Amino acid sequence: MTIWKLGDFATRPVVGAFEPEPDDMDLLSDKHGLGLQKSWLYGFFHDSDGLAYGLERNFVGSNTSGLFLMTQDGDHTRELNVHPDSGRSARGEVRRTLEGKTRRWSDPVFQKLPPGCFPEGEQPMDLEFSRDKLVYNEGDIVAMEGP
């Protein structure tokens, strides 16, 4: 008889491809016995010159450790490098809104505190997505919107 522990899948990965849909990202429920408070949102894009960009932002509940932005730095090689603006991205507690089929993280709390409580030059953040659209604005670091 096999005795399973919470979250134990006998060292087998539990993964799969999916289309991101807020209904499947119910951050207040459990999947396979584990809470979904950890979220990784990422994507790769090309600009009009064909250069690649990778963006990754993670959240643990309503906290974020910042944006991880990778670019080709004007070089058309396949190598991506961490962009220095990653260090100016919003960190810490953010407002998390879970409404129906929309997920939103915005209004970094540290940025409402007196100067010196957060890094100088840190940019505001507003990231919202639904099944139909994505709106992401991080000051002068990145701004995108689309289906």
C-alpha positions as CSV (number, residue, x, y, z in Angstrom):
1,M,0.0,0.0,0.0
2,T,1.4,3.4,-1.0
3,I,0.9,6.2,1.5
4,W,0.9,9.6,-0.2
5,K,1.8,12.9,1.5
6,L,0.3,16.2,0.7
7,G,2.0,17.4,-2.5
8,D,3.9,14.2,-3.0
9,F,3.8,12.9,-6.6
10,A,6.5,10.3,-6.2
11,T,9.2,12.6,-7.7
12,R,7.1,12.8,-11.0
13,P,6.7,16.2,-12.5
14,V,3.1,17.6,-12.5
15,V,3.2,20.0,-15.5
16,G,1.5,20.7,-18.7
17,A,1.0,23.2,-21.4
18,F,-2.0,25.5,-21.1
19,E,-3.5,28.8,-22.2
20,P,-3.5,31.2,-19.4
21,E,-7.1,31.7,-18.3
22,P,-8.0,33.5,-15.0
23,D,-10.6,30.9,-14.2
24,D,-7.8,28.3,-14.0
25,M,-5.8,30.7,-11.9
26,D,-8.0,30.7,-8.8
27,L,-5.4,32.0,-6.4
28,L,-7.5,31.3,-3.4
29,S,-8.0,27.5,-4.1
30,D,-5.8,24.4,-4.0
31,K,-4.7,22.3,-6.9
32,H,-3.4,18.8,-6.2
33,G,-3.4,19.7,-2.5
34,L,-1.2,22.8,-2.9
35,G,-2.1,26.4,-2.6
36,L,-1.7,28.6,-5.7
37,Q,-0.3,31.7,-4.0
38,K,2.8,31.5,-6.1
39,S,2.4,32.9,-9.7
40,W,4.9,33.2,-12.5
41,L,3.9,35.4,-15.4
42,Y,6.3,35.5,-18.3
43,G,6.5,35.9,-22.0
44,F,8.9,36.4,-24.9
45,F,8.4,39.2,-27.5
46,H,10.1,40.7,-30.6
47,D,10.3,44.4,-31.4
48,S,10.0,45.9,-34.8
49,D,13.7,45.4,-35.4
50,G,13.4,41.7,-34.6
51,L,15.2,41.8,-31.3
52,A,13.9,39.4,-28.6
53,Y,12.8,40.3,-25.1
54,G,11.9,38.1,-22.2
55,L,9.9,39.4,-19.3
56,E,9.2,37.5,-16.1
57,R,7.5,38.6,-13.0
58,N,6.7,36.4,-10.0
59,F,4.2,36.9,-7.2
60,V,3.8,35.2,-3.8
61,G,0.3,36.2,-2.8
62,S,0.4,40.0,-3.1
63,N,4.2,40.3,-2.9
64,T,6.5,40.6,-5.9
65,S,10.3,40.3,-6.1
66,G,10.4,42.5,-9.2
67,L,10.6,42.2,-13.0
68,F,13.3,40.1,-14.6
69,L,13.8,41.7,-18.0
70,M,16.1,40.1,-20.6
71,T,17.1,41.6,-23.9
72,Q,19.5,41.0,-26.8
73,D,21.0,44.5,-26.2
74,G,20.9,45.4,-29.9
75,D,22.8,42.3,-30.8
76,H,21.0,39.7,-33.1
77,T,22.7,36.8,-31.4
78,R,20.5,34.3,-29.6
79,E,22.0,35.3,-26.2
80,L,19.7,37.2,-23.8
81,N,21.2,39.3,-21.1
82,V,19.6,40.8,-17.9
83,H,18.7,44.4,-18.7
84,P,19.8,46.9,-16.0
85,D,16.3,48.3,-15.7
86,S,15.3,45.1,-14.0
87,G,16.8,46.7,-10.8
88,R,14.3,49.7,-11.1
89,S,11.2,47.5,-11.2
90,A,8.6,47.6,-8.4
91,R,9.1,45.2,-5.5
92,G,7.3,44.3,-2.3
93,E,3.6,44.4,-1.5
94,V,1.2,45.3,-4.3
95,R,-2.5,45.5,-4.5
96,R,-3.9,42.2,-5.8
97,T,-7.4,42.3,-7.3
98,L,-9.1,39.0,-8.1
99,E,-12.4,39.9,-9.8
100,G,-14.3,37.4,-11.9
101,K,-12.3,36.6,-14.9
102,T,-9.7,39.4,-14.4
103,R,-6.4,39.3,-12.4
104,R,-4.6,42.5,-11.5
105,W,-1.5,43.5,-9.5
106,S,-0.9,47.3,-9.1
107,D,-0.1,50.2,-6.7
108,P,3.1,49.1,-5.0
109,V,2.8,49.9,-1.3
110,F,6.4,50.9,-0.7
111,Q,6.0,53.7,-3.2
112,K,3.5,55.3,-1.0
113,L,6.0,55.5,1.9
114,P,8.4,58.5,2.4
115,P,11.4,58.8,0.1
116,G,14.2,56.5,1.0
117,C,11.9,53.5,1.8
118,F,12.3,52.2,-1.7
119,P,15.0,52.4,-4.3
120,E,15.3,55.8,-6.2
121,G,14.0,55.5,-9.7
122,E,11.8,52.5,-8.9
123,Q,8.9,52.5,-11.4
124,P,5.2,52.1,-10.8
125,M,3.5,48.9,-11.8
126,D,0.1,47.9,-13.2
127,L,-0.4,44.4,-14.6
128,E,-3.9,43.2,-15.6
129,F,-4.9,40.3,-17.6
130,S,-8.1,38.5,-18.6
131,R,-8.8,35.9,-21.2
132,D,-9.2,38.6,-23.8
133,K,-6.5,41.2,-23.0
134,L,-3.3,42.0,-21.3
135,V,-2.4,45.5,-20.0
136,Y,1.1,45.9,-18.5
137,N,2.7,49.2,-17.6
138,E,5.9,49.6,-15.6
139,G,6.8,53.2,-16.1
140,D,9.6,53.8,-18.5
141,I,10.7,50.2,-18.4
142,V,7.9,48.5,-20.3
143,A,4.4,49.3,-21.5
144,M,2.3,46.9,-23.6
145,E,-1.3,46.3,-24.3
146,G,-3.1,43.8,-26.5
147,P,-5.3,40.8,-26.9
